[in-house]
Structures are given as C-alpha cells and as structure tokens.
Amino acid sequence: MPSQGRAVRTRAALVAAAEREFAARGYAGATAKSIAQEAGAATGSFYQYFTSKADVLRELAAARQEALIERALGLVEVAVPVDAATLARDVRARLRAVIDAVVAYHAGDRGLHAVITERRHADAALDALIAAGEQRLLERIAAVLTRWGHTGDTAATAFVLLATLEGTVHAHVLGRPLFDDQRLIDALVEAMLRIALPSKETSWPSSS
C-alpha cells in the first residue's frame, strides 16, 4: 500500500476507475489499460499497485461487502425492548431498514454487483474472501437472534435469513422484477419477521 500522497491518490483513482469500468463494460470488457485510462494514469501505473484486474475486483468486493455488513448490522446490533409486542414492532422496523439498505445497495450499482456475483464462481480467491465475510456476518446475525429471544437453532436460522434476503433482493433487483419495490419490501419484512421471531406471532401488531 502506498504511503506518499501522490501515490495514494493515484491508487485511489485506479480503484474508482476500476469500479466504473467493471460496471460499464463487465469483467471481460474492462482491462488494465482501460482502467488506467479512465483514471488518467499510464497502464504501467496500474501494475505498480495491482497484479491484475482480478486483484482490484477483489479489493472492491471486500470493501463493498464490509460497508454493507456494518451498515446493516448497525441497524440491528442494539438493545431491544423486553415485552413481546414492543419487540415485534421494533424488530419489524429494523428489518425494514435493513432491507431498504440492501435493496438500495444492489440497485445503486447493478453492473458492478453483477460482475462480482459472476466472478465469484470463477475466482476461488474472490469466493473465499466473500465466504469469509459471510461467515462473520452469520455469526453476528446469530448473536442478534439470541438477543431477540430466538429459541431455535440460531446459526441455521441466521443462514436462512441471509439466504432469504440475498436471494430475494438479487432476483428483484438484478433480475426482472415482478412487483414494485414497496410491495416486495413489505412482503419480505413479514417473511423475515416470521423466521426471526416465530414464537412471537400472536403478539405481532398489524403492519398497517
């Protein structure tokens, strides 16, 4: 990692340019040369900081994943009410905020996210990096479920919650949406609430 000001700025410009190039051209279309040109740098400058375009894509993926994890968990890793009715309302509101954030994250840069998703199947190092982040996320979701009073298998439930969220949002944002955002989010909130707090069903207030 560079420490001098000009080198730091050049590297940051290359990372930002790579993000734009991958989003616009896809993985195959983006090259070290096109990334360097987009950054206003020489192709040789790219190789001063990165071994390949796969290298910079991994860095982008790691940074994006970490930012989303911290943003989403920041909405749920806080104290919760103790009575069941208030807990259900509180958790519903938090889940909605998380889902809103995840939908916005995916919709904000469909091109880059599609590239990362595609390359994960072809790049073992990228897959391992993302999988490690997912494992940390699952452990923290399980801890949140415990604080919410979930009495079942919190580790498996955390996986189901994450898979439900990711799968649904991917299909809605990156695929061909069948419903408008609000209808989709309303349904996803209620589905995830039932998974997270199955024993609180009788005390749930109406979402209206």
Secondary structure, DSSP 4 states (H G I P E B T S, - for coil): ---SHHHHHHHHHHHHHHHHHHHHHHHHH--HHHHHHHHTS-HHHHHHH-SSHHHHHHHHHHHHHHHHHHHHHHTTSS---SSHHHHHHHHHHHHHHHHHHHHHHHHHTHHHHHHHHHHHTT-HHHHHHHHHHHHHHHHHHHHHHHHTT--S-HHHHHHHHHHHHHHHHIIIIIS--SS-HHHHHHHHHHHHHHHH-GGGGGGPPP--
